[in-house]
């Protein structure tokens, strides 16, 4: 199964991606996690990405696309994968189309949450994980960037008949169950 998880920061993508990956036996590929690992390791990619991440901006498409292209070539992604946090711009959608060829993705899960809940979740995560991009101003900016650059992808995938909107509110296992049901895996 080749899946994309779409949703604003704080929607629970990372949490659900890990659970779904285990359930569906595919690797969860999180561009945010790969960038953070590179920042920790002090690689050149990490140094580039950090400048954007700390401002709540997207890392440039060329950088992100090259990284995903490389990751999708790995053996474990041959029979399926779950992309968490990619694509995030129309240019990334185009690039992913090229990477996957005719097969494309099987479904795009859109996690929906109300804005107040997202803000509360982000505040909680800031306390728990101390991510350098989880300060309040940066969080607000990340939500704006999502609305501007990523929200339009909902329509793109809806027009292709691939969109599976799922209510992301409530308990974590309940949301996982809803996603699996939306994918006919429930
Ligand atoms: P995330 O963990 O998915 O919230 O991503 C954290 C940060 O990594 C984002 O705010 C961006 O700066 C960067 N990032 C992650 N995925 C992408 C992407 N697909 N395109 C551009 N930047 C990304």
py3Dmol code that shows the C-alpha trace and the ligand (Angstrom):
import py3Dmol

protein = """\
ATOM      1  CA  UNK A   1       0.000   0.000   0.000  1.00  0.00           C
ATOM      2  CA  UNK A   2       1.300   3.436  -0.920  1.00  0.00           C
ATOM      3  CA  UNK A   3      -0.180   6.054   1.330  1.00  0.00           C
ATOM      4  CA  UNK A   4       0.103   9.763   1.984  1.00  0.00           C
ATOM      5  CA  UNK A   5      -0.921  11.344   5.293  1.00  0.00           C
ATOM      6  CA  UNK A   6      -2.073  14.930   4.975  1.00  0.00           C
ATOM      7  CA  UNK A   7      -3.030  17.343   7.740  1.00  0.00           C
ATOM      8  CA  UNK A   8      -1.961  20.506   9.577  1.00  0.00           C
ATOM      9  CA  UNK A   9       0.853  20.561  12.140  1.00  0.00           C
ATOM     10  CA  UNK A  10      -0.530  19.039  15.344  1.00  0.00           C
ATOM     11  CA  UNK A  11      -3.148  16.890  13.593  1.00  0.00           C
ATOM     12  CA  UNK A  12      -1.474  13.725  14.863  1.00  0.00           C
ATOM     13  CA  UNK A  13       0.195  12.625  11.625  1.00  0.00           C
ATOM     14  CA  UNK A  14       3.360  11.340  13.281  1.00  0.00           C
ATOM     15  CA  UNK A  15       1.489   9.399  15.951  1.00  0.00           C
ATOM     16  CA  UNK A  16      -0.885   7.833  13.459  1.00  0.00           C
ATOM     17  CA  UNK A  17       1.877   7.156  10.918  1.00  0.00           C
ATOM     18  CA  UNK A  18       3.771   4.984  13.405  1.00  0.00           C
ATOM     19  CA  UNK A  19       0.633   2.998  14.298  1.00  0.00           C
ATOM     20  CA  UNK A  20      -0.501   2.575  10.709  1.00  0.00           C
ATOM     21  CA  UNK A  21       2.948   1.529   9.552  1.00  0.00           C
ATOM     22  CA  UNK A  22       2.948  -1.286  12.118  1.00  0.00           C
ATOM     23  CA  UNK A  23      -0.587  -2.293  11.222  1.00  0.00           C
ATOM     24  CA  UNK A  24      -0.065  -2.227   7.448  1.00  0.00           C
ATOM     25  CA  UNK A  25       3.521  -3.458   7.524  1.00  0.00           C
ATOM     26  CA  UNK A  26       4.968  -0.604   5.488  1.00  0.00           C
ATOM     27  CA  UNK A  27       7.685   1.881   6.487  1.00  0.00           C
ATOM     28  CA  UNK A  28       6.540   5.277   7.774  1.00  0.00           C
ATOM     29  CA  UNK A  29       8.595   7.905   6.010  1.00  0.00           C
ATOM     30  CA  UNK A  30       8.492  11.253   7.766  1.00  0.00           C
ATOM     31  CA  UNK A  31      10.342  14.062   6.043  1.00  0.00           C
ATOM     32  CA  UNK A  32      10.274  16.056   9.310  1.00  0.00           C
ATOM     33  CA  UNK A  33      11.946  13.154  11.149  1.00  0.00           C
ATOM     34  CA  UNK A  34      14.584  12.749   8.447  1.00  0.00           C
ATOM     35  CA  UNK A  35      15.366  16.469   8.591  1.00  0.00           C
ATOM     36  CA  UNK A  36      15.558  16.376  12.399  1.00  0.00           C
ATOM     37  CA  UNK A  37      17.880  13.353  12.315  1.00  0.00           C
ATOM     38  CA  UNK A  38      20.143  15.239   9.910  1.00  0.00           C
ATOM     39  CA  UNK A  39      20.123  18.292  12.180  1.00  0.00           C
ATOM     40  CA  UNK A  40      21.148  16.102  15.123  1.00  0.00           C
ATOM     41  CA  UNK A  41      23.888  14.443  13.096  1.00  0.00           C
ATOM     42  CA  UNK A  42      25.135  17.818  11.894  1.00  0.00           C
ATOM     43  CA  UNK A  43      25.070  16.899   8.196  1.00  0.00           C
ATOM     44  CA  UNK A  44      25.055  19.498   5.458  1.00  0.00           C
ATOM     45  CA  UNK A  45      21.424  18.664   4.711  1.00  0.00           C
ATOM     46  CA  UNK A  46      20.670  19.194   8.396  1.00  0.00           C
ATOM     47  CA  UNK A  47      22.371  22.598   8.425  1.00  0.00           C
ATOM     48  CA  UNK A  48      20.380  23.691   5.376  1.00  0.00           C
ATOM     49  CA  UNK A  49      17.077  22.362   6.703  1.00  0.00           C
ATOM     50  CA  UNK A  50      17.477  23.852  10.169  1.00  0.00           C
ATOM     51  CA  UNK A  51      17.465  27.417   8.901  1.00  0.00           C
ATOM     52  CA  UNK A  52      14.004  26.894   7.436  1.00  0.00           C
ATOM     53  CA  UNK A  53      12.590  24.652  10.144  1.00  0.00           C
ATOM     54  CA  UNK A  54      13.447  27.074  12.926  1.00  0.00           C
ATOM     55  CA  UNK A  55      11.475  29.778  11.109  1.00  0.00           C
ATOM     56  CA  UNK A  56       8.498  27.517  10.470  1.00  0.00           C
ATOM     57  CA  UNK A  57       9.169  27.690   6.719  1.00  0.00           C
ATOM     58  CA  UNK A  58       9.281  24.786   4.339  1.00  0.00           C
ATOM     59  CA  UNK A  59      12.647  23.461   3.281  1.00  0.00           C
ATOM     60  CA  UNK A  60      13.044  24.240  -0.461  1.00  0.00           C
ATOM     61  CA  UNK A  61      11.356  21.755  -2.793  1.00  0.00           C
ATOM     62  CA  UNK A  62      14.583  20.719  -4.574  1.00  0.00           C
ATOM     63  CA  UNK A  63      16.192  19.727  -1.287  1.00  0.00           C
ATOM     64  CA  UNK A  64      13.124  17.896   0.005  1.00  0.00           C
ATOM     65  CA  UNK A  65      12.358  16.163  -3.284  1.00  0.00           C
ATOM     66  CA  UNK A  66      15.902  14.847  -3.659  1.00  0.00           C
ATOM     67  CA  UNK A  67      15.802  13.474  -0.131  1.00  0.00           C
ATOM     68  CA  UNK A  68      12.478  11.682  -0.676  1.00  0.00           C
ATOM     69  CA  UNK A  69      13.559  10.338  -4.045  1.00  0.00           C
ATOM     70  CA  UNK A  70      16.569   8.829  -2.371  1.00  0.00           C
ATOM     71  CA  UNK A  71      14.555   7.378   0.530  1.00  0.00           C
ATOM     72  CA  UNK A  72      11.944   5.785  -1.753  1.00  0.00           C
ATOM     73  CA  UNK A  73      14.701   3.917  -3.575  1.00  0.00           C
ATOM     74  CA  UNK A  74      15.484   1.892  -0.455  1.00  0.00           C
ATOM     75  CA  UNK A  75      14.467  -1.762  -0.464  1.00  0.00           C
ATOM     76  CA  UNK A  76      11.981  -1.462   2.371  1.00  0.00           C
ATOM     77  CA  UNK A  77       9.863   0.998   0.367  1.00  0.00           C
ATOM     78  CA  UNK A  78       9.534  -1.219  -2.689  1.00  0.00           C
ATOM     79  CA  UNK A  79       6.240  -2.829  -1.705  1.00  0.00           C
ATOM     80  CA  UNK A  80       4.627   0.145  -0.086  1.00  0.00           C
ATOM     81  CA  UNK A  81       5.135   3.077   2.261  1.00  0.00           C
ATOM     82  CA  UNK A  82       3.375   5.705   4.232  1.00  0.00           C
ATOM     83  CA  UNK A  83       4.495   9.253   3.601  1.00  0.00           C
ATOM     84  CA  UNK A  84       4.072  11.530   6.612  1.00  0.00           C
ATOM     85  CA  UNK A  85       4.569  15.196   5.810  1.00  0.00           C
ATOM     86  CA  UNK A  86       5.237  14.832   2.110  1.00  0.00           C
ATOM     87  CA  UNK A  87       4.104  16.106  -0.361  1.00  0.00           C
ATOM     88  CA  UNK A  88       3.427  19.543   1.091  1.00  0.00           C
ATOM     89  CA  UNK A  89       3.466  21.766  -2.009  1.00  0.00           C
ATOM     90  CA  UNK A  90       2.054  21.437  -5.539  1.00  0.00           C
ATOM     91  CA  UNK A  91       5.618  21.108  -6.856  1.00  0.00           C
ATOM     92  CA  UNK A  92       6.198  18.180  -4.497  1.00  0.00           C
ATOM     93  CA  UNK A  93       3.009  16.516  -5.766  1.00  0.00           C
ATOM     94  CA  UNK A  94       4.363  16.771  -9.313  1.00  0.00           C
ATOM     95  CA  UNK A  95       7.695  15.376  -8.251  1.00  0.00           C
ATOM     96  CA  UNK A  96       6.119  12.482  -6.360  1.00  0.00           C
ATOM     97  CA  UNK A  97       4.054  11.694  -9.457  1.00  0.00           C
ATOM     98  CA  UNK A  98       7.283  11.438 -11.431  1.00  0.00           C
ATOM     99  CA  UNK A  99       8.938   9.270  -8.792  1.00  0.00           C
ATOM    100  CA  UNK A 100       6.056   6.795  -8.677  1.00  0.00           C
ATOM    101  CA  UNK A 101       5.160   6.694 -12.337  1.00  0.00           C
ATOM    102  CA  UNK A 102       1.856   5.179 -13.383  1.00  0.00           C
ATOM    103  CA  UNK A 103       1.218   3.307 -10.152  1.00  0.00           C
ATOM    104  CA  UNK A 104       0.994   6.532  -8.164  1.00  0.00           C
ATOM    105  CA  UNK A 105      -0.338   6.484  -4.608  1.00  0.00           C
ATOM    106  CA  UNK A 106      -3.271   4.328  -3.520  1.00  0.00           C
ATOM    107  CA  UNK A 107      -4.851   6.768  -1.107  1.00  0.00           C
ATOM    108  CA  UNK A 108      -4.357  10.084   0.654  1.00  0.00           C
ATOM    109  CA  UNK A 109      -5.614  10.206   4.225  1.00  0.00           C
ATOM    110  CA  UNK A 110      -6.594  13.716   5.246  1.00  0.00           C
ATOM    111  CA  UNK A 111      -6.610  14.079   9.036  1.00  0.00           C
ATOM    112  CA  UNK A 112      -9.055  16.803  10.008  1.00  0.00           C
ATOM    113  CA  UNK A 113      -8.951  18.548  13.403  1.00  0.00           C
ATOM    114  CA  UNK A 114     -10.354  21.831  14.631  1.00  0.00           C
ATOM    115  CA  UNK A 115      -7.956  24.733  14.995  1.00  0.00           C
ATOM    116  CA  UNK A 116      -8.337  25.077  18.778  1.00  0.00           C
ATOM    117  CA  UNK A 117      -7.457  21.435  19.243  1.00  0.00           C
ATOM    118  CA  UNK A 118      -4.406  21.815  17.009  1.00  0.00           C
ATOM    119  CA  UNK A 119      -3.172  24.825  18.978  1.00  0.00           C
ATOM    120  CA  UNK A 120      -3.643  22.939  22.261  1.00  0.00           C
ATOM    121  CA  UNK A 121      -1.809  19.875  20.929  1.00  0.00           C
ATOM    122  CA  UNK A 122       1.083  21.961  19.650  1.00  0.00           C
ATOM    123  CA  UNK A 123       1.402  23.694  23.030  1.00  0.00           C
ATOM    124  CA  UNK A 124       1.517  20.312  24.742  1.00  0.00           C
ATOM    125  CA  UNK A 125       4.105  18.981  22.302  1.00  0.00           C
ATOM    126  CA  UNK A 126       6.248  22.088  22.829  1.00  0.00           C
ATOM    127  CA  UNK A 127       6.390  21.249  26.537  1.00  0.00           C
ATOM    128  CA  UNK A 128       7.001  17.548  26.032  1.00  0.00           C
ATOM    129  CA  UNK A 129       9.477  17.449  23.169  1.00  0.00           C
ATOM    130  CA  UNK A 130      11.114  20.894  23.233  1.00  0.00           C
ATOM    131  CA  UNK A 131      11.315  21.053  19.471  1.00  0.00           C
ATOM    132  CA  UNK A 132      13.085  24.179  18.293  1.00  0.00           C
ATOM    133  CA  UNK A 133      10.219  24.902  15.856  1.00  0.00           C
ATOM    134  CA  UNK A 134       7.486  24.681  18.485  1.00  0.00           C
ATOM    135  CA  UNK A 135       7.678  28.215  19.936  1.00  0.00           C
ATOM    136  CA  UNK A 136       4.323  29.971  19.815  1.00  0.00           C
ATOM    137  CA  UNK A 137       5.085  32.455  17.013  1.00  0.00           C
ATOM    138  CA  UNK A 138       6.709  29.756  14.892  1.00  0.00           C
ATOM    139  CA  UNK A 139       3.782  27.422  15.494  1.00  0.00           C
ATOM    140  CA  UNK A 140       1.359  30.070  14.315  1.00  0.00           C
ATOM    141  CA  UNK A 141       3.464  30.645  11.237  1.00  0.00           C
ATOM    142  CA  UNK A 142       3.601  26.915  10.503  1.00  0.00           C
ATOM    143  CA  UNK A 143      -0.202  26.808  10.510  1.00  0.00           C
ATOM    144  CA  UNK A 144      -0.297  29.753   8.085  1.00  0.00           C
ATOM    145  CA  UNK A 145       2.232  28.115   5.790  1.00  0.00           C
ATOM    146  CA  UNK A 146       0.155  24.928   5.862  1.00  0.00           C
ATOM    147  CA  UNK A 147      -3.017  26.821   4.894  1.00  0.00           C
ATOM    148  CA  UNK A 148      -1.241  28.659   2.110  1.00  0.00           C
ATOM    149  CA  UNK A 149       0.912  25.938   0.585  1.00  0.00           C
ATOM    150  CA  UNK A 150      -0.425  22.545   1.659  1.00  0.00           C
ATOM    151  CA  UNK A 151      -4.197  22.893   2.121  1.00  0.00           C
ATOM    152  CA  UNK A 152      -4.664  23.223  -1.685  1.00  0.00           C
ATOM    153  CA  UNK A 153      -3.362  19.638  -2.023  1.00  0.00           C
ATOM    154  CA  UNK A 154      -6.644  18.410  -0.537  1.00  0.00           C
ATOM    155  CA  UNK A 155      -8.447  19.460  -3.721  1.00  0.00           C
ATOM    156  CA  UNK A 156      -5.740  18.077  -5.964  1.00  0.00           C
ATOM    157  CA  UNK A 157      -6.081  14.583  -4.480  1.00  0.00           C
ATOM    158  CA  UNK A 158      -9.849  14.854  -4.153  1.00  0.00           C
ATOM    159  CA  UNK A 159     -10.109  15.481  -7.884  1.00  0.00           C
ATOM    160  CA  UNK A 160      -8.095  12.318  -8.444  1.00  0.00           C
ATOM    161  CA  UNK A 161     -10.544  10.359  -6.300  1.00  0.00           C
ATOM    162  CA  UNK A 162      -7.797   9.457  -3.815  1.00  0.00           C
ATOM    163  CA  UNK A 163      -8.814  11.542  -0.806  1.00  0.00           C
ATOM    164  CA  UNK A 164      -9.986   9.815   2.391  1.00  0.00           C
ATOM    165  CA  UNK A 165     -10.961  12.502   4.938  1.00  0.00           C
ATOM    166  CA  UNK A 166     -10.828  11.154   8.484  1.00  0.00           C
ATOM    167  CA  UNK A 167     -11.860  12.851  11.722  1.00  0.00           C
ATOM    168  CA  UNK A 168      -8.623  13.203  13.700  1.00  0.00           C
ATOM    169  CA  UNK A 169     -10.303  14.249  16.961  1.00  0.00           C
ATOM    170  CA  UNK A 170     -10.520  12.019  20.004  1.00  0.00           C
ATOM    171  CA  UNK A 171      -8.481   9.117  21.330  1.00  0.00           C
ATOM    172  CA  UNK A 172      -5.459   7.927  19.356  1.00  0.00           C
ATOM    173  CA  UNK A 173      -6.662   4.285  18.886  1.00  0.00           C
ATOM    174  CA  UNK A 174     -10.092   5.500  17.760  1.00  0.00           C
ATOM    175  CA  UNK A 175      -8.511   7.676  15.087  1.00  0.00           C
ATOM    176  CA  UNK A 176      -6.333   4.771  13.910  1.00  0.00           C
ATOM    177  CA  UNK A 177      -9.439   2.587  13.643  1.00  0.00           C
ATOM    178  CA  UNK A 178     -11.214   5.270  11.595  1.00  0.00           C
ATOM    179  CA  UNK A 179      -8.274   5.543   9.219  1.00  0.00           C
ATOM    180  CA  UNK A 180      -8.105   1.775   8.710  1.00  0.00           C
ATOM    181  CA  UNK A 181     -11.847   1.689   8.057  1.00  0.00           C
ATOM    182  CA  UNK A 182     -11.483   4.507   5.504  1.00  0.00           C
ATOM    183  CA  UNK A 183      -8.832   2.386   3.787  1.00  0.00           C
ATOM    184  CA  UNK A 184     -11.069  -0.711   3.922  1.00  0.00           C
ATOM    185  CA  UNK A 185      -8.565  -2.294   6.306  1.00  0.00           C
ATOM    186  CA  UNK A 186     -10.711  -1.947   9.406  1.00  0.00           C
TER     187      UNK A 186
END
"""
ligand_1 = """\
23
LIG
P 6.994 17.964 10.531
O 7.723 17.148 11.521
O 6.354 17.158 9.456
O 6.019 18.918 11.169
O 8.082 18.874 9.791
C 8.902 19.781 10.513
C 9.531 20.774 9.558
O 10.332 20.087 8.601
C 8.552 21.587 8.722
O 8.032 22.703 9.407
C 9.441 21.985 7.556
O 10.328 23.015 7.921
C 10.251 20.730 7.335
N 9.558 19.817 6.400
C 9.033 18.586 6.668
N 8.479 18.044 5.575
C 8.635 18.965 4.580
C 8.256 19.011 3.220
N 7.571 17.995 2.643
N 8.599 20.102 2.498
C 9.275 21.110 3.054
N 9.645 21.145 4.330
C 9.336 20.087 5.103
"""
view = py3Dmol.view(width=600, height=400)
view.addModel(protein, "pdb")
view.setStyle({"model": 0}, {"cartoon": {"style": "trace"}})
view.addModel(ligand_1, "xyz")
view.setStyle({"model": 1}, {"stick": {}})
view.zoomTo()
view.show()
